[in-house]
Amino acid sequence: MIQVKEVTKTYQMGEVAVRALDGISFTIDSGDFISIIGPSGSGKTTLLDILGCLSRPTSGTYLLKGEETQHLSDPDLARVRNRKIGFVFQTFHLLGRQSALANVALPLFYAGLPQEERTARAKEALAKVGLADRIHHRPNQLSGGQQQRVAIARALVNRPDIILADEPTGNLDSKSGHEIVDLLRQLHRDGHTIIMVTHDKELADSAERTIVLKDGRIVDDVKRNS
């Protein structure tokens, strides 16, 4: 599903060129559950931005389902993000004045689906994350763990090829964090491809494979038994 070939990313900081990614290569198959881990400044966020088509590599190739993404126009990248990728962020990014149902249905509005279908699919996604009884609650009426579940439902609603999770338990207490990890594991068992960025080794170990970054390079690639 994903092929990353000799990808580099360089940022110009004044007169200094900073190489955030330094020629990394790996593949991810459909249905994999991958964690990406490394210290601050290792390139995790830069890599996630490229995988999520939020940024282009400076050099190298990123193929998503056989499509080279680095040469796509901005509208085409937006299309890929909307249709093929679901995002889960550390800070939830929910609209505070909107219900859980409206938050989850929002990507379908941008995809141009009619309201009846948007509502039905948003309800289905919320039920999948255990929030069928909270569809009319606003974010301030939900716990942190429930807000993250809404965010995961929003990531699922467009039926994407991959789910990208950026520190998905970073703003949660340990109990809520473990519940979110269990949910991600269940989504993986249901056949979803999940790529999770974290600095937490225990969380990283919940995936079936961990890619370790340091100074923009892959220094380890650990596979575990399913």
Secondary structure, 3 states (H helix, E strand, C coil): CEEEEEEEEEEEECCEEEEEEEEEEEEECCCCEEEEECCCCCCHHHHHHHHCCCCCCCEEEEEECCEECCCCCHHHHHHHHHHHEEEECCCCCCCCCCCHHHHHHHHHHHCCCCHHHHHHHHHHHHHHCCCCCCCCCCHHHCCHHHHHHHHHHHHHCCCCCEEEEECCCCCCCHHHHHHHHHHHHHHHHCCCEEEEEECCHHHHCCCCEEEEEECCEEEEEEECCC
